[in-house]
């Protein structure tokens, strides 16, 4: 994806001939807040209401934080191994461009900085299905499903909003400044590293946190 020419034109690159399909490729960040914030609140509220009687409620905050943690790994995995997958055929190249290449080709397009619900909703349903299978059917701890799901949704929402902010907000202080600089370097300097957007954690784990960044972090 590093070979893609970058344009800062305010006119979005058109992806589909169909106006109907093209419409769904443009998403305002408020849309994801409207969809996912109420869901995150609902899931945690249901988790509290349906908590196991007589048992410690510690699993509620622990489950929520575990969900956020799982999201950071999901974010890294999708970005590195799916969105930056090296296509082997023209068809694969087209698919990867639709998913993520368009963002690298036109990184400042405001309506293509958050994930379209047409992609995120099916993805969420798959994730919830896996949680039900693993936690409910296999491990027999279904009470963990709701708080973990709430944490996952919250982590995803924070990721998408952070991504939008790194491209369009100043973010001049502290960790937010680091995240903006980190992501901009991914776009303009090292597209094969710095895959974390909301956190560099998994870049550190998998060795995609560049040495120059380590030196800067060590000097601070």
ABEGO torsion letter per residue (X at the ends): XAABBBBABABBBBABABAAAAAAABBBAAAAAAAAAAAAAAAAAAAAAABBBGBBAAAAAAAAAAAAAAAAAAAAAAAAAAAABBBABAAAAAAAAAAAAAAAABAABAAAABBBAAAAAAAAAAAAAAAAAAAAAAAGBAAAAAAAAAAAAAAAAAAAAAAAAAAABAGABEAAAAAAAAAAAAAAABAABGABAABAAAAAAAGABBAAAAAAAAAX
